[in-house]
Amino acid sequence: MLPVLTYAGIRDSTLGEDSQLGLPLVPLLVFHFALSGVGLGYLLFVPSGSCIRSCGSNSDMMWEMSPVPLLSRLVRYIFWITLFAIKFILALIIFRAMFEATVELQIALPGRESVSELSKIYYSTEWGSDFLLWFAPWRRSGM
């Protein structure tokens, strides 16, 4: 929940003069990325059964873990890191292409408008049609 709050603070601080909280952007970004990195590291590297007393029962571990040679473990880690890196790079390429296409089509970009702009244009037919035009390619691409 804390990364969501830091993200909301970042979005508010990017508004500039329209910012309601007036928080500095750079410390918020550093705190957000550090907090997200700690959470990601915990999810990736702390096994679910390793915190028996603090996290509840050890019901996930039905059998003892079999020993894996270091070379096999290294090959597995390299494989998964490579696979996720390729997926991440492909996702970046797709996101960039979709963003450039929406900019070239001059479609309103949801999430890029400030709250004051949204309150002015939300009920207009142009924004509604632009939102549908923005949503359709994302829905079609499966993202």
Stockholm file with secondary structure:
# STOCKHOLM 1.0

chainA/1-143         MLPVLTYAGIRDSTLGEDSQLGLPLVPLLVFHFALSGVGLGYLLFVPSGSCIRSCGSNSDMMWEMSPVPLLSRLVRYIFWITLFAIKFILALIIFRAMFEATVELQIALPGRESVSELSKIYYSTEWGSDFLLWFAPWRRSGM
#=GR chainA/1-143 SS CHHHHHHHHHHHHTTGGGCSSCCCHHHHHHHHHHHHHHHHHHHHHSCTTSCHHHHCCCTTCCSCCCCCCHHHHHHHHHHHHHHHHHHHHHHHHHHHHHHHHHHHTTCCCTTSSCHHHHHHHTTSHHHHHHHHHHHHHHHHHTC
#=GC SS_cons         CHHHHHHHHHHHHTTGGGCSSCCCHHHHHHHHHHHHHHHHHHHHHSCTTSCHHHHCCCTTCCSCCCCCCHHHHHHHHHHHHHHHHHHHHHHHHHHHHHHHHHHHTTCCCTTSSCHHHHHHHTTSHHHHHHHHHHHHHHHHHTC
//
